[in-house]
Amino acid sequence: MVDKELLYGTLKKYFGYDSFRDGQEELITNTLQGNDVLGIMPTSGGKSLCYQLPALLLDGMTIVVSPLVSLMKDQVDSLREMGIAAAYLNSTLSREEFLQLMDDMRSGQLKLLYIAPERIDNESFMNALRLVKVPLLVVDEAHCISQWGSDFRPSYQGVARLYDLFDRRPRVAAFTATATEPVQEDIMVQLRLQHPFRLVTGFDRGNLAFSVEKPADKFKFLLKDLNPKEASIIYCSTRKNVESVQKKLEQKGFAATLYHAGLPEHERQRNQDDFLFDRKPIMVATNAFGMGIDKSNVRTVYHYNMPKNLESYYQEAGRAGRDGEEARVILLFSAQDIIINKLLNSHTNDSEATNKLNKMINYCYTNQCLRSYILEYFGETPLTDDCQHCSNCLRRTEQRDITEESQKILSCIVRVRGRYGAQKIIGILTGSKQKGITDFGLDQLKTYGLMSAYNEAEIREMIGVLIADEYLQVTGDQYPLLQATPKAMEILKEGKKVGMSYAVDTGKGAAKQSGGGLYDTGLFDRLRSVRTEMANEHGIPSYIVFSDSTLHEMARNFPTDDDGFLRLSGVGETKLERYGEVFMGVIADYLNEFPDAETLLQQKRLEQKELNIHAGNPETAEKRPKPAKKNYTGTTFEETYRLYQEGMSVEEIIAARGLARMTIENHFRQLAELPAYAMELADFVSADQTEAINQAIDESEDQHLKPLKEKLGDDYSYFQIGMVLAFRKRAQS
């Protein structure tokens, strides 16, 4: 029997959670009982906890086989931040680091060791492993062992050899987010799992808001929609597009970086780190980017071009909102995307690839709930009701019969034998006098001018419905051409009814905050800034310190004592000890500046609740008085700057404002990066110190605060180093 009190106590002590997600407790319990397990869970479904928690309760060291160096480091950094003894073994380690790791392993200091599958072929490592007690062997990304899987890696097939090292075979836990039934069966065979407990939790990601947009200018859409402070990924189908979009964003003042397979390895690594550490929160990339990236605070994933299939789309979409907070997935679609994908597929005659592309095209045109469309595609039961979260559910309110219009459109396409695209078909139907129509005698067709009462956008929308419902298909190698499918005869010959959902103004929108999820944005911005500072000091990505979800809770509940801080999701004992004082200090300072912050937030919650009640009743919504605007976030760093302009020192400003030292120092680091604020570095760091710090920066590959501080020693403070880094950034802007 598994001790539930111990199980939940460990969950809270180390991971900071009070409850398990769907499927986690069952997988953990079976592992602790000695059973092999196979877990199929969606991205961000909490797979890692399913083996990390048992590793803490089992006697010995758990081995985790992982295919990705970046994911290993990310996981180990996160575990160490929670006070868990973990390490990774791969080709990036120096000889000294390797020898130290071997000592730690033999002395029993480690609870988890991450290894690459190739390490199994290393004889010296295998000999060392024989002397270690290994109660649990974990195979992450287990689909890599199957030739039927999407990322087959031959090196994975040696994993089962590890069993022979030990007198007693360890229990085995295999996990993946992507495995069809044949792949699951193959995983169990290849890993020789013994009567495994198998659990599939499903594909649905309820926190993701899916939308398909068809802007006339995709880049202008990006400029209007991008939040420069939030982590976003923009996927493009070609390297050329990646470089073009990234360059234009940079020219517009966005901190954007790029990633594709054509870049040198060192440049890819640098750009990836810039994104992970929030130095450049916007990543423009091909699909080469993302595997093994566990960045939890990505708020939006854009697809600048339509992917080739829904599998790729959903995998890339899954990189948003891994912290469980609401996130957006936005596909920017144009008909040209179809041609690009057809060209990319042109070197094969793969009918399955063509079928998958057609399903992707249909997704872009469908009026169905997008979440339901995705679930149905992956063989799951679609939602019984609209999700009220995707672009189709938020826009659609009324149904219209377009059977007659569909017959006219299909008749026109059949008459021209599928030789023209949508623009020409629309021109014929509306009775256009353009030379491209009259010169080719298309104005003599019986369908010419049959839909002159409709505008171009209306007909284009109807064509989209016919494509989505598979009455039309898009063909052509260089230009998108419309062709009627055999199914079109159901409309033309049998008079089958066709309906189209069309948008009216519903007043609904995907608000960033709603109901009980409201938080104080001013406090959140301060907490996020301090999180970045703490992450830089420790040389880790900011989301490893605390997720956005945890910061939102802080900005919602205003905890200022240990008990309140420990009640936050994601805060365990180690993180309380390591970061609690700093973050609670920021919250206390904020409440000193804005004593009514909690009261005003509660008032906003009540107002939001009333809005939700009246959302379906426009009459009462119109009569309801609009709440007065209240601004209590302030521009507190500008007050710090004003005092600096009056000649006050850092110490004097701390005393005058009654704020924590870190808060004031953080104000100055923010100000130093902004050329609009006149400042002198000499007011904070002496000339000799500046020279030494600059030299250390130039000589170091890792330019985070912690390694620079270790290099420079106790004569230099984090604040001084941070100010020099900020002024260097200022000079580059």
C-alpha positions in Angstrom: 0.0 0.0 0.0 1.2 3.5 -0.8 1.1 6.0 2.1 -1.2 8.7 0.9 0.0 11.2 3.5 3.6 10.7 2.5 2.7 10.9 -1.2 0.8 14.3 -0.8 3.4 15.6 1.7 6.2 15.0 -0.8 4.2 16.6 -3.5 3.8 19.8 -1.5 7.2 19.8 0.1 9.2 19.6 -3.1 6.9 20.5 -6.0 4.6 22.9 -4.2 1.3 21.4 -5.3 -1.7 20.3 -3.2 -3.2 18.0 -5.7 -2.4 15.8 -8.7 -3.4 16.4 -12.3 -5.4 13.8 -14.3 -3.7 10.4 -14.3 -0.7 11.4 -12.3 -1.6 9.7 -9.0 -2.5 6.4 -10.7 0.8 6.3 -12.6 2.8 7.2 -9.5 1.0 4.7 -7.3 1.5 1.9 -9.7 5.2 2.8 -10.0 5.7 2.8 -6.2 3.9 -0.6 -6.0 6.6 -2.0 -8.3 4.7 -2.2 -11.6 5.9 -1.1 -15.0 3.9 1.8 -16.4 3.2 3.4 -19.8 1.8 6.9 -19.7 0.5 8.7 -22.8 -0.1 12.3 -21.7 -0.3 15.6 -23.7 2.4 18.2 -23.7 2.3 20.0 -20.4 0.2 17.2 -18.9 2.7 16.6 -16.1 4.6 13.6 -17.3 7.8 14.6 -15.5 6.2 14.5 -12.0 5.0 11.0 -12.6 8.6 9.7 -12.3 10.3 12.5 -10.3 8.1 12.0 -7.3 8.5 8.2 -7.1 12.3 8.7 -7.5 12.3 10.7 -4.2 10.4 7.9 -2.3 12.4 5.0 -3.7 15.7 3.8 -2.2 18.5 4.5 -4.7 19.1 6.5 -7.9 16.5 6.7 -10.7 17.9 6.6 -14.3 16.0 8.8 -16.9 16.8 8.1 -20.5 16.1 11.3 -22.5 17.0 12.1 -26.2 17.5 15.8 -25.8 20.4 17.6 -24.2 18.5 20.9 -23.7 15.6 19.1 -22.0 18.0 17.2 -19.6 19.6 20.5 -18.5 16.2 22.2 -18.1 14.8 19.3 -16.0 17.9 19.1 -13.8 18.0 22.9 -13.2 14.3 22.7 -12.1 14.9 19.8 -9.8 17.9 21.5 -8.2 15.8 24.6 -7.6 13.4 22.4 -5.7 16.2 21.0 -3.5 16.4 17.6 -5.3 19.8 16.0 -6.0 19.8 15.5 -9.8 22.4 15.5 -12.5 22.7 14.8 -16.2 25.4 12.9 -18.2 26.0 13.8 -21.8 28.7 15.0 -24.2 28.6 18.6 -22.9 30.4 17.7 -19.6 34.1 18.3 -19.1 36.3 15.5 -17.8 36.4 17.1 -14.3 32.6 17.3 -14.3 32.3 13.7 -15.4 34.6 12.5 -12.7 32.7 14.5 -10.0 29.4 13.0 -11.3 30.8 9.4 -11.0 31.8 10.2 -7.4 28.4 11.5 -6.6 26.8 8.5 -8.2 28.9 6.0 -6.3 28.4 7.7 -3.0 24.6 7.6 -3.3 24.2 11.4 -3.3 22.0 11.5 -6.5 18.3 10.8 -6.7 17.9 11.2 -10.4 20.4 10.9 -13.3 19.5 11.9 -16.8 21.4 10.2 -19.6 21.3 10.2 -23.4 20.5 6.7 -25.0 23.9 6.7 -26.6 25.5 6.6 -23.1 24.3 2.9 -22.9 27.1 2.0 -25.3 29.8 3.5 -23.0 31.4 0.5 -21.2 33.0 2.5 -18.4 29.7 4.1 -17.5 27.9 0.8 -17.6 30.6 -0.7 -15.3 30.1 2.2 -12.9 26.3 1.7 -13.0 26.6 -1.9 -11.9 27.6 -0.7 -8.4 24.6 1.6 -8.0 21.2 0.7 -6.7 18.7 1.6 -9.4 15.0 1.1 -8.4 13.4 2.8 -11.4 14.4 3.2 -15.1 12.5 5.9 -16.9 12.2 6.2 -20.7 11.1 9.7 -21.7 9.9 10.4 -25.2 9.4 6.6 -25.5 8.0 6.8 -29.0 11.6 7.2 -30.1 12.1 3.5 -29.6 9.5 2.5 -32.2 10.1 2.4 -35.9 6.4 3.3 -36.3 7.0 6.5 -34.2 7.5 10.0 -35.6 11.1 10.4 -34.2 12.6 6.9 -34.4 16.1 6.8 -32.9 18.0 3.4 -33.2 20.0 4.2 -30.1 16.8 3.9 -28.0 16.6 0.2 -28.9 19.6 -0.5 -26.6 17.7 0.7 -23.5 16.5 -2.8 -22.5 20.2 -3.8 -22.2 20.3 -1.9 -18.9 18.1 -4.6 -17.3 21.0 -7.0 -17.5 23.3 -4.9 -15.4 21.4 -5.4 -12.2 20.7 -8.5 -10.1 17.1 -7.3 -9.7 15.5 -5.7 -12.8 14.3 -2.2 -12.0 10.7 -1.3 -12.6 10.3 0.6 -15.9 8.2 3.8 -16.6 7.8 4.9 -20.2 6.2 8.2 -21.2 5.3 10.1 -24.4 2.9 12.7 -25.7 2.6 11.2 -29.1 1.8 7.5 -29.6 -0.8 5.8 -31.7 -2.1 2.4 -30.7 0.5 0.5 -32.9 3.3 2.7 -31.4 2.1 2.0 -27.9 2.1 -1.7 -28.5 5.6 -1.5 -30.1 6.9 0.5 -27.1 5.8 -2.3 -24.7 7.4 -5.0 -26.9 10.7 -3.1 -27.4 11.1 -2.2 -23.7 9.9 -5.7 -22.6 7.4 -4.1 -20.2 5.9 -6.7 -17.8 2.1 -6.4 -17.5 2.3 -2.6 -17.5 -0.3 -0.3 -16.2 -1.2 1.8 -19.2 -2.9 5.2 -19.0 -3.9 7.5 -21.9 -5.1 10.9 -20.6 -6.2 12.4 -23.9 -5.1 15.2 -26.3 -7.3 18.0 -25.1 -5.5 21.2 -24.0 -8.3 23.3 -22.5 -6.1 26.3 -21.6 -5.2 26.9 -25.3 -7.4 29.4 -27.3 -7.1 28.3 -31.0 -7.8 30.8 -33.8 -7.4 30.9 -37.5 -7.0 34.4 -39.0 -6.9 35.4 -42.6 -5.3 38.9 -42.6 -4.5 40.7 -45.8 -1.1 41.5 -44.4 0.3 38.9 -42.0 3.2 41.1 -40.7 0.9 44.0 -39.9 -1.3 41.5 -37.9 1.8 40.5 -36.0 2.8 44.1 -35.2 -0.7 44.8 -33.8 -1.0 41.5 -31.9 2.4 40.8 -30.4 3.1 41.6 -26.8 6.8 42.6 -26.6 7.0 41.6 -22.9 5.5 38.1 -23.3 7.3 35.0 -24.6 6.0 34.1 -28.1 7.1 31.7 -30.8 6.4 32.5 -34.5 6.7 29.4 -36.7 7.5 29.9 -40.4 7.6 27.3 -43.1 10.9 28.4 -44.7 14.3 29.7 -43.5 13.8 32.7 -45.8 10.6 33.6 -44.1 12.2 33.2 -40.7 15.0 35.6 -41.5 12.7 38.1 -43.1 10.1 38.2 -40.3 12.8 38.3 -37.6 14.7 41.1 -39.3 11.5 43.2 -39.8 10.5 42.7 -36.2 13.9 43.8 -35.0 13.7 46.9 -37.1 10.3 47.7 -35.5 11.9 47.5 -32.0 10.9 44.0 -30.9 13.5 41.9 -29.1 13.3 38.9 -31.5 15.7 36.2 -32.3 15.6 33.3 -34.8 16.3 29.6 -35.2 16.6 27.3 -38.1 18.8 24.3 -39.2 20.9 26.4 -41.5 22.4 28.5 -38.7 25.8 27.4 -37.2 25.4 25.3 -34.0 26.9 28.0 -31.7 24.5 30.6 -33.1 21.5 28.3 -32.7 22.5 27.7 -29.1 23.0 31.4 -28.3 19.7 32.3 -29.9 17.9 29.6 -28.0 19.4 30.8 -24.7 18.4 34.4 -25.5 14.8 33.1 -25.8 14.9 30.8 -22.7 16.4 33.5 -20.5 13.9 36.1 -21.7 16.6 38.3 -23.1 14.7 38.1 -26.4 11.2 36.9 -25.6 10.2 36.5 -29.3 11.5 33.5 -31.2 11.0 33.2 -35.0 11.7 29.7 -36.2 11.2 26.8 -38.5 9.9 23.5 -37.1 13.5 22.7 -36.2 12.9 24.6 -33.0 11.0 23.4 -30.0 11.8 19.7 -29.3 13.1 19.5 -25.7 12.2 23.1 -24.9 10.3 23.1 -21.6 9.8 26.9 -21.4 6.6 27.1 -19.4 5.6 30.7 -19.9 5.1 30.9 -23.7 1.9 32.9 -24.0 1.3 32.8 -27.8 2.4 30.5 -30.6 1.9 31.9 -34.1 2.0 30.0 -37.3 3.0 32.5 -39.9 2.4 29.8 -42.5 0.1 26.8 -42.4 1.9 23.6 -41.3 1.8 20.5 -43.5 -0.4 18.5 -41.2 -2.3 18.6 -37.9 0.2 16.5 -36.1 3.0 19.1 -36.6 0.5 21.9 -35.9 -0.6 20.5 -32.6 2.9 19.5 -31.5 4.0 23.1 -32.1 0.9 24.6 -30.6 1.6 22.5 -27.4 4.6 24.7 -26.7 2.2 27.4 -25.5 0.8 27.5 -22.0 2.8 24.7 -20.5 2.3 26.3 -17.1 -1.5 25.6 -17.3 -2.3 29.3 -17.7 -4.3 30.6 -20.7 -2.4 30.9 -23.9 -3.1 31.5 -27.5 -2.4 29.6 -30.7 -2.9 31.7 -33.8 -2.6 30.4 -37.4 -2.2 33.2 -40.0 -3.6 31.6 -43.2 -3.5 32.5 -46.8 -4.1 30.4 -49.9 -0.5 30.7 -50.9 0.3 28.5 -47.9 -1.4 25.6 -49.7 1.0 26.0 -52.7 4.1 26.2 -50.5 3.1 22.9 -48.8 2.2 21.2 -52.1 5.7 22.2 -53.4 7.3 20.8 -50.3 5.4 17.5 -50.8 6.0 17.4 -54.6 9.0 15.2 -54.4 6.9 12.3 -53.0 3.8 10.5 -54.2 2.7 9.9 -50.6 -1.1 9.8 -50.6 -1.2 9.8 -46.8 0.8 13.1 -46.7 -1.6 14.6 -49.3 -4.6 13.4 -47.2 -3.1 15.0 -44.0 -2.5 18.2 -45.9 -6.1 18.3 -47.0 -7.3 17.9 -43.4 -5.0 20.8 -42.4 -6.5 22.9 -45.2 -10.0 22.0 -44.0 -9.1 23.1 -40.5 -8.3 26.6 -41.9 -11.6 26.9 -43.6 -14.0 25.1 -41.2 -16.7 26.8 -39.2 -16.7 24.0 -36.6 -15.3 24.5 -33.1 -11.5 24.2 -33.6 -10.9 22.3 -30.5 -13.5 19.7 -31.5 -12.0 19.5 -35.0 -8.6 18.7 -33.5 -10.0 16.1 -31.0 -12.0 14.4 -33.7 -9.0 14.2 -36.0 -7.0 12.4 -33.3 -9.7 9.9 -32.7 -11.2 11.4 -29.5 -14.8 12.4 -28.8 -15.4 16.0 -29.8 -16.8 18.4 -27.3 -20.6 18.1 -26.8 -20.9 21.9 -26.7 -18.8 24.7 -28.3 -15.7 25.5 -26.4 -16.4 29.2 -26.3 -12.7 29.7 -26.4 -11.6 29.3 -30.1 -12.1 31.9 -32.8 -15.0 30.0 -34.4 -16.9 29.7 -31.2 -16.4 33.3 -30.3 -17.5 34.6 -33.7 -20.2 32.3 -34.8 -23.8 32.9 -33.7 -26.1 32.3 -36.7 -26.6 29.7 -39.5 -27.5 30.5 -43.1 -28.6 28.2 -45.9 -26.2 28.7 -48.9 -27.3 25.7 -51.0 -28.3 27.8 -54.0 -25.1 29.9 -53.8 -23.1 26.7 -53.5 -24.7 25.3 -56.6 -23.7 28.4 -58.6 -20.1 28.3 -57.3 -19.7 24.6 -58.0 -21.4 24.9 -61.4 -18.9 27.7 -62.4 -15.9 25.7 -61.3 -17.1 22.6 -63.2 -17.7 24.7 -66.4 -14.1 26.0 -66.4 -12.9 22.4 -65.6 -10.9 23.4 -62.6 -8.4 25.6 -64.4 -8.8 28.7 -62.3 -8.3 29.9 -58.7 -10.7 31.6 -56.3 -10.0 35.1 -57.6 -11.0 34.3 -61.2 -14.1 32.3 -60.1 -15.3 35.2 -58.0 -14.7 37.5 -60.9 -16.9 35.4 -63.2 -19.7 35.0 -60.6 -19.8 38.8 -59.8 -19.7 39.8 -63.5 -16.3 41.4 -63.5 -15.2 43.4 -66.6 -11.5 42.7 -66.1 -9.5 41.8 -69.1 -8.5 38.5 -67.6 -12.1 37.5 -67.8 -13.3 39.2 -71.0 -10.2 38.3 -73.1 -10.7 34.6 -72.4 -14.4 34.6 -73.1 -15.3 33.8 -69.5 -18.0 36.5 -69.6 -19.9 34.1 -72.0 -20.3 31.4 -69.4 -23.9 30.8 -68.1 -22.6 31.4 -64.6 -21.2 34.9 -65.4 -22.8 37.5 -63.2 -25.0 35.0 -61.3 -23.8 36.3 -58.0 -23.4 40.0 -58.8 -25.4 40.9 -55.6 -22.6 39.5 -53.4 -19.3 41.0 -52.6 -15.9 39.2 -53.0 -15.5 38.5 -49.2 -18.9 36.8 -49.0 -18.2 34.5 -52.0 -14.7 33.7 -50.7 -16.2 32.7 -47.4 -18.6 30.4 -49.1 -15.8 28.8 -51.1 -14.0 28.3 -47.8 -17.0 26.4 -46.5 -17.1 24.2 -49.6 -13.4 23.4 -49.2 -13.7 22.6 -45.5 -16.7 20.3 -46.2 -14.7 18.6 -49.0 -17.0 19.6 -51.9 -14.0 21.5 -53.4 -10.3 20.7 -53.3 -7.3 23.0 -53.9 -4.9 21.8 -56.6 -2.1 23.2 -58.7 1.6 23.3 -58.4 2.4 27.0 -58.8 -1.0 28.6 -58.3 -4.0 27.4 -56.1 -6.7 26.1 -58.4 -10.2 25.1 -57.4 -11.6 21.7 -58.5 -14.9 20.1 -57.6 -14.7 16.7 -55.8 -17.0 13.8 -56.6 -18.8 14.7 -53.4 -19.9 18.0 -55.1 -22.4 16.0 -57.1 -24.5 15.6 -53.9 -25.2 19.4 -54.1 -25.4 19.7 -57.9 -27.4 16.6 -58.7 -29.2 15.7 -55.4 -29.7 19.2 -54.0 -28.0 18.4 -50.7 -28.4 21.3 -48.2 -25.3 23.4 -47.3 -25.2 25.6 -44.3 -22.7 28.4 -43.4 -22.2 29.8 -40.0 -21.5 33.5 -40.2 -20.1 36.0 -37.8 -22.1 38.6 -36.0 -20.9 40.8 -33.2 -21.5 38.7 -30.1 -19.6 41.0 -27.7 -17.6 37.9 -26.7 -13.9 38.0 -26.6 -11.1 35.9 -25.2 -10.1 38.2 -22.3 -6.7 37.8 -20.9 -8.2 37.8 -17.4 -11.6 36.6 -16.4 -13.5 36.0 -13.2 -11.5 34.5 -10.4 -8.4 34.6 -12.6 -8.0 38.4 -12.2 -4.7 39.6 -10.8 -3.0 42.9 -10.1 -1.1 43.6 -13.3 1.1 46.3 -11.7 2.3 43.9 -9.0 2.7 41.1 -11.6 5.0 43.3 -13.7 7.2 43.9 -10.6 7.3 40.3 -9.6 8.2 39.3 -13.2 11.0 41.9 -13.2 12.4 40.5 -9.8 12.1 37.0 -11.1 14.3 37.9 -14.1 16.8 39.4 -11.7 16.9 36.3 -9.5 17.2 34.0 -12.5 20.1 36.0 -13.9 21.9 35.8 -10.5 21.5 32.0 -10.5 22.2 31.5 -14.3 18.8 29.8 -15.0 15.8 30.6 -17.1 13.2 32.8 -15.2 10.4 30.2 -15.5 12.4 27.8 -13.4 12.4 30.3 -10.5 8.6 30.6 -10.6 6.1 30.0 -13.4 3.8 32.7 -14.7 1.0 30.8 -13.0 2.7 31.1 -9.6 3.4 34.9 -10.1 -0.3 35.3 -11.1 -1.3 33.7 -7.7 1.1 36.1 -5.9 -0.5 39.1 -7.7 -4.0 37.7 -6.8 -3.5 36.7 -3.2 -0.8 39.2 -2.0 1.0 36.7 0.4 3.4 38.4 2.9 4.1 35.6 5.4 5.5 32.1 5.1 2.2 30.3 5.5 0.5 32.4 2.8 3.5 31.9 0.4 3.6 28.1 0.9 -0.1 28.0 -0.1 0.8 29.1 -3.6 0.8 26.4 -6.2 4.4 25.7 -7.2 6.0 26.8 -4.0 7.7 24.1 -1.9 10.0 24.4 1.1 13.2 25.0 -0.8 11.7 27.7 -3.0 10.2 29.4 0.1 13.7 29.4 1.7 15.5 30.5 -1.4 13.1 33.2 -2.8 10.3 33.8 -0.3 11.9 36.8 1.5 12.6 38.6 -1.7 9.2 38.1 -3.3 7.3 38.8 -0.2 9.3 42.0 0.2 8.2 43.1 -3.2 4.6 42.4 -2.4 4.8 44.2 1.0 6.5 47.2 -0.8 3.7 47.3 -3.3 1.0 47.2 -0.6 2.8 50.1 1.2 2.6 52.2 -2.0 -1.0 51.1 -2.9 -2.8 50.2 0.3 -6.1 49.8 -1.5 -4.8 47.3 -4.1 -6.5 44.3 -2.6 -9.8 46.1 -2.2 -9.7 47.3 -5.8 -8.9 43.9 -7.2 -11.8 42.4 -5.2 -14.1 45.1 -6.7 -12.8 44.2 -10.2 -13.7 40.6 -9.5 -17.3 41.6 -8.6 -17.5 43.7 -11.7 -16.3 40.8 -13.9 -18.8 38.5 -12.2 -21.6 40.9 -13.1 -20.3 41.1 -16.7 -20.4 37.4 -17.0 -24.0 37.3 -15.7 -25.1 39.9 -18.2 -23.0 38.6 -21.1 -25.9 36.9 -22.7 -28.3 39.8 -22.2 -27.4 42.9 -24.3 -30.3 44.9 -22.9 -29.2 44.7 -19.3 -25.5 45.1 -20.3 -26.3 48.4 -22.0 -28.2 49.7 -18.9 -25.4 48.7 -16.5 -23.2 51.6 -15.5 -19.6 51.4 -16.7 -17.1 51.1 -13.8 -14.9 54.2 -13.3 -11.3 53.7 -14.3 -8.9 53.3 -11.5 -5.2 53.6 -11.9 -3.2 52.4 -9.0 -0.2 50.7 -10.7 1.8 53.9 -10.9 5.2 54.3 -12.5 7.3 53.8 -9.4 10.6 53.5 -11.2 10.1 57.0 -12.5 9.8 58.3 -9.0 13.1 56.6 -8.3 14.5 58.4 -11.3 13.1 61.8 -10.2 15.0 61.4 -6.9 18.1 60.4 -8.7 17.8 63.5 -10.8 17.6 65.6 -7.6 21.1 64.2 -6.7 20.1 61.6 -4.2 22.3 58.4 -3.9 21.0 54.9 -4.0 21.2 54.6 -0.2 19.3 57.9 0.2 16.6 56.8 -2.2 16.1 53.5 -0.4 15.7 55.4 2.9 13.4 58.1 1.4 11.1 55.7 -0.3 11.0 53.0 2.4 11.4 50.3 -0.2 13.6 47.2 -0.2 17.1 47.5 -1.6 16.4 45.0 -4.4 13.4 47.0 -5.5 15.3 50.2 -5.9 18.3 48.5 -7.5 16.0 46.8 -9.9 14.5 50.2 -10.8 18.0 51.5 -11.7 18.8 48.4 -13.8 15.5 49.0 -15.8 16.3 52.7 -16.2 19.9 52.0 -17.3 18.7 50.0 -20.3 16.5 52.9 -21.5 18.3 55.6 -23.5 15.4 58.0 -22.8 16.6 58.3 -19.2 19.8 60.3 -18.8 22.1 58.5 -16.4 25.8 58.2 -15.7 27.3 54.8 -14.9 30.0 56.5 -12.8 27.2 57.3 -10.3 27.0 53.6 -9.5 30.3 51.9 -10.4 33.8 53.3 -10.2 35.9 53.6 -13.4 38.3 50.8 -12.2 35.4 48.5 -11.3 33.7 49.2 -14.7 36.9 48.3 -16.5 37.3 45.0 -14.5 33.7 44.1 -15.0 33.8 44.8 -18.8 36.9 42.7 -19.1 35.2 39.8 -17.2 32.2 40.1 -19.5 34.4 40.1 -22.7 36.3 37.0 -21.5 33.2 35.0 -20.4 31.0 32.9 -22.7 28.3 32.8 -20.0 27.3 36.4 -19.3 24.8 35.8 -16.6 25.2 37.6 -13.2 26.1 34.5 -11.2 29.1 33.2 -13.2 30.4 36.8 -13.6 30.1 37.3 -9.8 32.0 34.1 -9.2 34.7 35.2 -11.6 35.0 38.7 -10.1 34.7 37.9 -6.4 33.3 39.6 -3.3 34.7 43.0 -4.2 31.9 43.4 -6.8 28.2 43.3 -6.1 25.5 41.8 -8.2 24.1 45.4 -8.6 27.4 46.8 -9.9 27.7 43.9 -12.5 24.1 44.3 -13.5 24.5 48.0 -14.0 27.5 47.5 -16.3 25.5 44.9 -18.3 22.5 47.3 -18.5 24.7 50.1 -19.8 26.2 47.8 -22.4 22.7 46.9 -23.5 21.8 50.6 -23.6 24.7 51.3 -25.9 23.4 48.7 -28.4 19.9 50.0 -28.5 
